[in-house]
Amino acid sequence: MADDRLESVLQQVIARNPAEPEFHQAVTEVLHTLQPLLARRPEYLDQRILERVCEPERQVIFRVAWQDDRGVTQVNRGMRVQFNSALGPYKGGLRFHPSVNLGIIKFLGFEQIFKNALTGLGMGGAKGGADFDPKGRSDAEIMRFCQAFMTELFRHIGDHTDVPAGDIGVGGREVGYLFGQYKRLVNAFEAGVLTGKGIGWGGALGRTEATGYGVVFFVSHMLAARGRSLDGLRATVSGSGNVATYAIAKLQELGATVLSASDSSGSVHDPAGIDLALLRQVKEVERGRISDYVARRPGATFLQGARPWSIPCDVALPCATQNELDAADARLLVSNGVLAVAEGANMPSSLEAIEVLQAAGVAFGPAKAANAGGVATSGLEMQQNAARQQWTFEQTVGQLARIMENIHSTCAATAEQFGSPGNLLLGANIAGFQRVADAMLAHGVM
């Protein structure tokens, strides 16, 4: 980095958090963009706000012991990183996946700080999860795991303290089991302690669709800023879970042709456009592999072990997982004439990929802005819980659309203000950081 002080902070983070490359990457991305802000606001350096925002307020790691269907005791590791509460109670999802480790949870929690700040809804940043793999487990096993996990977590959360939600491996079923155990342990129906709940017991209509819809709302504003719309464009989407599915649905609704979906085994290329009903049947009902889609869809091809970024497109939405789009993928997208890339997953693009896209003039929507729709709607669910109300689907999605428009406007205006028109990554990082940093200064040294 050009600024020695920023480089010093980064090296301190790396030294203090060894063997956590995802966390290092997330911090590097943010620090790289803050120099114009720090030149105007040196008090952030003087008061050590950078060092403070890069250090979690609390990290909780615990054993999760549970019995499988054979009666054999299994042991997993659970964790919750409560990163920053300057703007409100900690807020962020729980991820159940064998890849979960402290570095991944810290990168997710760090990103969540600024993502939540951009929504304007008064939420701090946190993340949690466990190295438990729900794939292949029975409902009874998942219930017992969730109950054991919540038995340890419950003492650290609450609707004014920390409000978890779902993430990879944690959907409506898991949230239900987690909430049931929390209710049993505290002997109270505290609806606001978890979001992503079922509609009949405190959930918000539109929450399931929110992240996928939100990223499409965001990319539509990115294109509008360049005088384009989604109507008639070709889009590639990675993933086939909740975010990807609803992104595909909204893209199709707005007139785009979606050419791809994927899972860990590979990608499908469907030149006629993804058959969303078939994709849902294969992935949600049958819990099959993406290759099963191709077997029933004439004209579609299966790209085994490959990501969809070699397919020529106008818009690309990486909606699967972190670092799924590297520099080589970015160069392919650029050579094929991509107009816009918006991140539906958390940090799906490597730092090198972002550099390639920005150097080529591709509109780039960073995850902390583009995929903020999920947590924004979780914030709306918290509002409904506090008021003991349930809004209509149209009310919630209307609010979501306005929030995503405001986030885009904020990022674009901030980039303009700091001399980088169109650089939404810089705009998102500076706008989110400034909101958090000003609150931290107001709260004193803590």
C-alpha positions as CSV (number, residue, x, y, z in Angstrom):
1,M,0.0,0.0,0.0
2,A,1.1,3.5,-0.7
3,D,0.3,4.7,2.8
4,D,2.7,3.2,5.4
5,R,0.2,3.4,8.1
6,L,-2.3,1.3,6.3
7,E,0.4,-1.2,5.5
8,S,1.4,-1.4,9.1
9,V,-2.2,-2.1,10.2
10,L,-2.5,-4.9,7.5
11,Q,0.7,-6.5,8.6
12,Q,-0.4,-6.4,12.2
13,V,-3.7,-8.1,11.3
14,I,-1.8,-10.8,9.4
15,A,0.6,-11.4,12.3
16,R,-2.1,-11.5,14.9
17,N,-4.3,-13.8,12.8
18,P,-2.0,-16.3,11.2
19,A,-3.2,-19.0,8.7
20,E,-6.5,-17.1,8.0
21,P,-6.1,-16.2,4.3
22,E,-9.8,-15.3,3.8
23,F,-9.8,-12.9,6.7
24,H,-6.5,-11.3,5.4
25,Q,-8.1,-10.9,1.9
26,A,-11.2,-9.2,3.3
27,V,-9.2,-6.8,5.4
28,T,-6.8,-6.1,2.5
29,E,-9.7,-5.2,0.1
30,V,-11.2,-2.7,2.6
31,L,-7.9,-1.1,3.6
32,H,-6.8,-0.6,0.0
33,T,-9.8,1.6,-0.6
34,L,-9.7,3.8,2.5
35,Q,-6.7,6.0,1.7
36,P,-8.8,8.9,0.2
37,L,-11.0,8.9,3.3
38,L,-8.1,8.8,5.8
39,A,-6.5,11.7,4.0
40,R,-9.5,13.8,4.9
41,R,-10.3,12.2,8.3
42,P,-6.9,11.7,10.0
43,E,-8.7,11.2,13.4
44,Y,-9.6,7.7,12.3
45,L,-5.8,6.9,12.4
46,D,-5.1,9.0,15.5
47,Q,-7.8,7.2,17.5
48,R,-6.8,3.7,16.1
49,I,-10.1,3.1,14.5
50,L,-8.6,0.8,11.9
51,E,-7.0,-1.4,14.5
52,R,-10.1,-1.5,16.5
53,V,-12.5,-2.3,13.6
54,C,-10.2,-5.2,12.5
55,E,-10.2,-6.8,15.9
56,P,-13.5,-8.6,16.9
57,E,-15.2,-7.5,20.1
58,R,-15.7,-11.1,21.1
59,Q,-14.9,-14.6,19.7
60,V,-16.7,-17.6,21.2
61,I,-15.6,-21.2,20.3
62,F,-17.4,-24.2,21.7
63,R,-17.7,-28.0,21.5
64,V,-20.9,-29.4,20.0
65,A,-21.4,-33.0,21.0
66,W,-24.4,-34.9,19.7
67,Q,-25.6,-38.4,18.8
68,D,-26.2,-39.7,15.3
69,D,-28.9,-42.2,14.3
70,R,-26.7,-45.1,15.3
71,G,-26.2,-43.8,18.8
72,V,-22.6,-42.8,18.1
73,T,-21.4,-39.6,19.7
74,Q,-20.1,-37.0,17.2
75,V,-18.1,-33.9,18.1
76,N,-18.0,-30.7,16.0
77,R,-16.7,-27.2,16.6
78,G,-19.1,-24.3,16.9
79,M,-18.2,-20.6,16.9
80,R,-19.6,-17.1,16.9
81,V,-17.5,-14.0,16.1
82,Q,-19.2,-10.9,17.4
83,F,-17.2,-8.4,15.4
84,N,-18.7,-4.9,15.9
85,S,-21.7,-3.5,17.7
86,A,-21.2,0.2,17.1
87,L,-24.4,0.6,15.0
88,G,-26.7,-1.9,16.8
89,P,-26.9,-5.5,18.0
90,Y,-24.6,-8.0,16.3
91,K,-26.3,-9.4,13.1
92,G,-25.1,-12.1,10.8
93,G,-25.7,-15.7,9.7
94,L,-24.7,-19.1,10.8
95,R,-22.9,-21.4,8.4
96,F,-22.9,-25.2,8.7
97,H,-20.3,-26.7,6.4
98,P,-17.2,-28.8,6.8
99,S,-15.0,-25.9,5.5
100,V,-16.0,-23.7,8.4
101,N,-13.0,-22.4,10.5
102,L,-12.2,-19.3,12.5
103,G,-10.6,-17.5,9.5
104,I,-13.7,-18.0,7.3
105,I,-16.1,-16.9,10.1
106,K,-13.9,-13.8,10.7
107,F,-13.9,-12.8,7.1
108,L,-17.6,-13.1,6.9
109,G,-18.1,-11.2,10.1
110,F,-15.8,-8.4,9.0
111,E,-17.7,-8.0,5.7
112,Q,-20.9,-8.1,7.6
113,I,-20.0,-4.9,9.6
114,F,-19.9,-2.8,6.5
115,K,-22.7,-4.6,4.7
116,N,-25.1,-4.0,7.6
117,A,-23.9,-0.4,7.9
118,L,-24.9,0.3,4.2
119,T,-28.5,-0.9,4.8
120,G,-29.0,2.0,7.3
121,L,-31.0,-0.3,9.6
122,G,-28.9,-0.1,12.8
123,M,-27.2,-3.5,12.9
124,G,-23.7,-4.5,14.0
125,G,-21.7,-7.2,12.3
126,A,-21.2,-10.9,13.3
127,K,-21.0,-14.4,11.9
128,G,-21.0,-17.9,13.2
129,G,-21.3,-21.6,12.4
130,A,-19.9,-25.0,12.8
131,D,-17.8,-27.6,10.8
132,F,-20.9,-29.8,10.6
133,D,-22.0,-31.1,7.2
134,P,-25.8,-31.5,6.9
135,K,-25.6,-33.3,3.6
136,G,-26.6,-36.9,4.0
137,R,-27.9,-36.4,7.5
138,S,-31.4,-37.3,8.5
139,D,-33.8,-34.7,9.9
140,A,-33.5,-36.3,13.3
141,E,-29.7,-35.9,13.2
142,I,-29.9,-32.3,12.1
143,M,-32.4,-31.6,14.9
144,R,-30.1,-33.1,17.5
145,F,-27.1,-31.2,16.1
146,C,-29.0,-27.9,16.1
147,Q,-30.3,-28.5,19.6
148,A,-26.7,-29.2,20.9
149,F,-25.4,-26.2,19.0
150,M,-28.0,-23.8,20.5
151,T,-27.4,-25.2,24.0
152,E,-24.0,-23.6,23.8
153,L,-24.8,-20.5,21.8
154,F,-28.0,-19.3,23.5
155,R,-26.2,-17.6,26.4
156,H,-24.4,-15.3,23.9
157,I,-27.4,-14.1,21.8
158,G,-30.6,-12.1,22.2
159,D,-32.8,-9.6,20.3
160,H,-30.8,-6.7,21.8
161,T,-27.5,-8.5,21.8
162,D,-26.9,-10.7,18.8
163,V,-29.4,-11.9,16.2
164,P,-28.2,-14.8,14.0
165,A,-29.8,-16.0,10.8
166,G,-29.1,-18.6,8.2
167,D,-26.3,-19.0,5.7
168,I,-24.9,-22.0,3.8
169,G,-26.2,-25.2,5.3
170,V,-28.7,-23.3,7.5
171,G,-32.1,-22.9,6.0
172,G,-35.7,-22.8,7.3
173,R,-35.5,-26.3,8.8
174,E,-32.3,-25.6,10.8
175,V,-33.6,-22.2,12.0
176,G,-36.7,-23.9,13.2
177,Y,-34.8,-26.4,15.3
178,L,-32.4,-23.7,16.6
179,F,-35.3,-21.4,17.6
180,G,-37.2,-24.3,19.3
181,Q,-34.2,-25.1,21.5
182,Y,-33.6,-21.4,22.3
183,K,-37.3,-21.1,23.4
184,R,-37.0,-24.2,25.5
185,L,-33.8,-22.9,27.2
186,V,-34.9,-19.4,28.0
187,N,-38.6,-20.2,28.6
188,A,-39.8,-17.3,26.5
189,F,-41.0,-16.7,22.9
190,E,-38.4,-14.1,21.8
191,A,-39.2,-13.9,18.1
192,G,-36.5,-11.3,17.4
193,V,-33.6,-13.6,18.5
194,L,-33.3,-15.3,15.1
195,T,-34.3,-14.2,11.6
196,G,-35.2,-16.4,8.6
197,K,-38.0,-17.9,10.7
198,G,-41.1,-19.7,9.4
199,I,-44.0,-17.5,8.3
200,G,-46.4,-18.8,10.9
201,W,-44.1,-18.0,13.8
202,G,-42.4,-14.7,13.3
203,G,-40.9,-14.9,9.8
204,A,-41.1,-12.2,7.2
205,L,-42.7,-12.8,3.8
206,G,-40.0,-12.1,1.2
207,R,-37.0,-13.1,3.3
208,T,-36.4,-16.3,1.4
209,E,-36.2,-14.4,-1.9
210,A,-34.4,-11.3,-0.5
211,T,-30.7,-12.0,-1.3
212,G,-31.3,-13.2,-4.8
213,Y,-33.8,-10.4,-5.6
214,G,-31.6,-7.8,-4.0
215,V,-28.5,-8.6,-6.1
216,V,-30.7,-8.3,-9.2
217,F,-32.1,-5.0,-8.0
218,F,-28.6,-3.8,-7.5
219,V,-27.2,-4.9,-10.9
220,S,-30.2,-3.2,-12.6
221,H,-29.2,0.1,-11.0
222,M,-25.6,-0.5,-12.1
223,L,-26.7,-1.0,-15.6
224,A,-29.1,2.0,-15.5
225,A,-26.2,4.2,-14.5
226,R,-24.7,3.2,-17.9
227,G,-27.9,3.6,-19.8
228,R,-28.8,-0.1,-20.0
229,S,-31.4,-2.4,-18.7
230,L,-31.5,-6.2,-18.1
231,D,-34.2,-6.7,-20.7
232,G,-32.7,-8.8,-23.5
233,L,-29.4,-9.4,-21.9
234,R,-27.7,-12.7,-21.3
235,A,-26.7,-13.6,-17.8
236,T,-24.6,-16.3,-16.2
237,V,-25.3,-17.3,-12.5
238,S,-23.2,-19.6,-10.4
239,G,-24.8,-21.7,-7.6
240,S,-28.1,-23.4,-7.4
241,G,-29.1,-22.7,-3.8
242,N,-31.4,-20.0,-2.4
243,V,-29.5,-17.0,-3.6
244,A,-28.9,-18.3,-7.2
245,T,-32.5,-19.6,-7.6
246,Y,-34.2,-16.3,-6.7
247,A,-31.6,-14.3,-8.7
248,I,-32.5,-16.4,-11.7
249,A,-36.2,-15.8,-11.1
250,K,-35.8,-12.1,-10.8
251,L,-33.5,-11.9,-13.8
252,Q,-36.0,-13.8,-15.9
253,E,-38.8,-11.5,-14.7
254,L,-36.9,-8.5,-15.8
255,G,-36.3,-9.9,-19.3
256,A,-32.8,-11.4,-19.1
257,T,-32.0,-14.9,-20.4
258,V,-30.1,-16.9,-17.7
259,L,-27.7,-19.3,-19.3
260,S,-26.2,-21.2,-16.3
261,A,-26.4,-22.6,-12.8
262,S,-23.9,-24.7,-10.9
263,D,-23.0,-26.8,-7.9
264,S,-19.7,-28.2,-6.6
265,S,-19.7,-30.9,-9.3
266,G,-19.8,-28.5,-12.2
267,S,-22.1,-26.2,-14.3
268,V,-24.9,-26.4,-16.7
269,H,-25.1,-24.3,-19.9
270,D,-28.6,-23.9,-21.2
271,P,-28.6,-21.7,-24.3
272,A,-32.5,-21.6,-24.3
273,G,-32.5,-20.2,-20.7
274,I,-32.6,-22.1,-17.4
275,D,-35.9,-23.9,-16.8
276,L,-36.4,-22.7,-13.2
277,A,-39.1,-25.2,-12.3
278,L,-36.8,-28.1,-13.4
279,L,-33.8,-26.7,-11.5
280,R,-35.9,-26.4,-8.3
281,Q,-37.2,-29.9,-8.8
282,V,-33.7,-31.3,-9.1
283,K,-32.0,-29.3,-6.4
284,E,-34.8,-28.5,-3.8
285,V,-37.2,-31.4,-4.0
286,E,-34.9,-34.3,-5.1
287,R,-31.7,-32.8,-3.5
288,G,-29.9,-34.1,-6.6
289,R,-26.8,-32.9,-8.5
290,I,-26.8,-30.2,-11.2
291,S,-26.0,-32.9,-13.8
292,D,-29.5,-34.4,-13.3
293,Y,-30.9,-31.2,-14.8
294,V,-29.0,-31.8,-18.1
295,A,-30.3,-35.4,-18.3
296,R,-33.9,-34.0,-18.5
297,R,-33.3,-30.8,-20.5
298,P,-32.7,-31.1,-24.3
299,G,-30.0,-28.8,-25.5
300,A,-28.3,-28.2,-22.2
301,T,-24.8,-29.3,-21.6
302,F,-22.9,-30.2,-18.4
303,L,-19.5,-28.6,-17.8
304,Q,-18.0,-31.1,-15.3
305,G,-15.9,-29.6,-12.6
306,A,-16.1,-26.2,-14.3
307,R,-17.5,-22.8,-13.3
308,P,-19.8,-21.0,-15.8
309,W,-17.6,-18.0,-16.5
310,S,-16.4,-19.3,-19.9
311,I,-20.0,-18.9,-21.2
312,P,-20.3,-15.6,-23.1
313,C,-22.7,-13.2,-21.3
314,D,-23.5,-9.6,-20.6
315,V,-24.0,-9.9,-16.9
316,A,-22.4,-12.4,-14.4
317,L,-23.6,-13.1,-10.9
318,P,-21.3,-15.3,-8.8
319,C,-23.8,-16.6,-6.2
320,A,-22.1,-19.8,-4.8
321,T,-19.1,-19.2,-2.4
322,Q,-16.0,-17.3,-1.7
323,N,-13.2,-17.0,-4.3
324,E,-15.1,-18.8,-7.1
325,L,-14.1,-16.2,-9.7
326,D,-10.4,-15.8,-10.2
327,A,-8.2,-13.6,-12.5
328,A,-8.4,-16.2,-15.3
329,D,-12.2,-16.3,-15.0
330,A,-12.3,-12.5,-15.0
331,R,-10.2,-12.3,-18.2
332,L,-12.6,-14.8,-19.9
333,L,-15.5,-12.6,-18.9
334,V,-13.9,-9.5,-20.2
335,S,-12.8,-11.1,-23.5
336,N,-16.5,-12.3,-24.0
337,G,-17.7,-8.7,-23.5
338,V,-19.3,-8.8,-20.0
339,L,-20.9,-5.5,-19.0
340,A,-21.4,-6.0,-15.3
341,V,-20.5,-8.4,-12.5
342,A,-22.4,-8.3,-9.2
343,E,-21.5,-10.5,-6.2
344,G,-24.4,-12.5,-4.9
345,A,-22.1,-14.6,-2.6
346,N,-19.8,-13.4,0.1
347,M,-16.4,-12.4,-1.4
348,P,-16.7,-14.6,-4.5
349,S,-14.1,-12.7,-6.5
350,S,-10.4,-12.8,-5.8
351,L,-8.6,-9.5,-5.4
352,E,-6.8,-10.2,-8.7
353,A,-10.2,-10.8,-10.4
354,I,-11.5,-7.5,-9.2
355,E,-8.5,-5.7,-10.5
356,V,-9.0,-7.3,-14.0
357,L,-12.6,-6.3,-14.1
358,Q,-12.1,-2.8,-13.0
359,A,-9.2,-2.2,-15.3
360,A,-11.4,-3.3,-18.2
361,G,-14.1,-0.9,-17.2
362,V,-16.6,-3.6,-16.2
363,A,-19.2,-2.4,-13.7
364,F,-18.5,-4.2,-10.5
365,G,-20.9,-4.6,-7.6
366,P,-19.1,-5.8,-4.4
367,A,-20.8,-8.3,-2.1
368,K,-21.1,-5.9,0.8
369,A,-23.4,-3.8,-1.3
370,A,-24.9,-6.1,-3.9
371,N,-25.9,-9.0,-1.6
372,A,-27.1,-6.9,1.3
373,G,-30.7,-7.7,0.5
374,G,-30.7,-10.7,2.7
375,V,-29.6,-9.0,5.9
376,A,-31.7,-5.9,5.0
377,T,-34.8,-8.0,5.0
378,S,-33.7,-9.7,8.2
379,G,-33.6,-6.2,9.6
380,L,-37.2,-5.7,8.3
381,E,-38.1,-9.0,10.0
382,M,-36.7,-7.7,13.3
383,Q,-38.9,-4.6,12.9
384,Q,-42.0,-6.7,12.3
385,N,-41.2,-8.9,15.3
386,A,-40.7,-5.8,17.6
387,A,-44.1,-4.5,16.5
388,R,-45.8,-7.9,16.5
389,Q,-46.8,-7.4,12.9
390,Q,-46.5,-9.2,9.6
391,W,-46.2,-7.2,6.4
392,T,-47.4,-8.4,3.1
393,F,-44.9,-9.8,0.6
394,E,-45.3,-6.7,-1.6
395,Q,-44.6,-4.4,1.4
396,T,-41.4,-6.2,2.3
397,V,-40.1,-6.5,-1.3
398,G,-41.0,-2.9,-1.9
399,Q,-38.9,-1.9,1.1
400,L,-36.1,-4.2,-0.1
401,A,-36.1,-2.5,-3.5
402,R,-35.9,0.9,-1.9
403,I,-33.0,-0.2,0.3
404,M,-31.0,-1.6,-2.6
405,E,-31.6,1.6,-4.6
406,N,-30.4,3.6,-1.6
407,I,-27.3,1.4,-1.2
408,H,-26.4,1.8,-4.9
409,S,-27.0,5.6,-4.7
410,T,-24.8,5.9,-1.6
411,C,-22.0,3.8,-3.1
412,A,-22.1,5.8,-6.4
413,A,-22.2,9.2,-4.7
414,T,-19.4,8.3,-2.3
415,A,-17.2,7.1,-5.2
416,E,-17.9,10.4,-6.9
417,Q,-17.1,12.4,-3.8
418,F,-13.7,10.7,-3.4
419,G,-12.6,11.1,-7.0
420,S,-13.4,7.6,-8.4
421,P,-16.7,7.8,-10.3
422,G,-18.2,4.4,-10.9
423,N,-16.0,2.6,-8.4
424,L,-18.7,1.0,-6.3
425,L,-16.1,-1.0,-4.4
426,L,-14.4,2.1,-3.1
427,G,-17.8,3.7,-2.5
428,A,-19.2,0.8,-0.5
429,N,-16.1,0.4,1.6
430,I,-15.7,4.1,2.4
431,A,-19.4,4.7,3.1
432,G,-19.8,1.6,5.3
433,F,-16.6,2.3,7.2
434,Q,-17.3,5.9,7.8
435,R,-20.7,5.2,9.4
436,V,-19.1,2.6,11.7
437,A,-16.1,4.7,12.5
438,D,-18.1,7.8,13.4
439,A,-20.2,5.7,15.8
440,M,-17.0,4.2,17.4
441,L,-15.6,7.7,17.9
442,A,-18.8,8.9,19.6
443,H,-18.7,5.9,22.0
444,G,-15.2,6.6,23.2
445,V,-12.3,4.2,23.7
446,M,-13.7,0.7,24.0
